[in-house]
Amino acid sequence: MLNRSMMDLLRREEASRRMAAENLKVCPLCGGLNAATNAECFVCCWRGEFSYDPYEIEDGVVELMAQCPELVDAFVPPMPQRRGLKQRVRDFLSRRRARKQLDLWA
Ligand SMILES: [Zn+2]
């Protein structure tokens, strides 16, 4: 059975895959990942048909992320805020209390 965080992860992966497929394309010649708006491949200047296959694009994205891990943040949307207001207030208060205690000892 899938737990909640697994479901979230899958949903986020699905969302980022769909986003990537909408904005990217793959050069059939060199496999380079291009913006969908590019007229020609920025790697090899190919000007023919590009591949819009979501799985090919995903492979390209994964490869790109392996090279520049900081891109992961740009592609994966942030986790939705799931904590309730009560929990957030409790966290805030306990953080404040912790800081006060620190101040006493400082
Ligand atoms: Zn190319």
Boltz pocket constraint, residues with backbone or C-beta under 6 A from the ligand:
constraints:
  - pocket:
      binder: B
      contacts: [[A, 27], [A, 28], [A, 29], [A, 30], [A, 31], [A, 32], [A, 41], [A, 42], [A, 43], [A, 44], [A, 45], [A, 46]]
      max_distance: 6.0
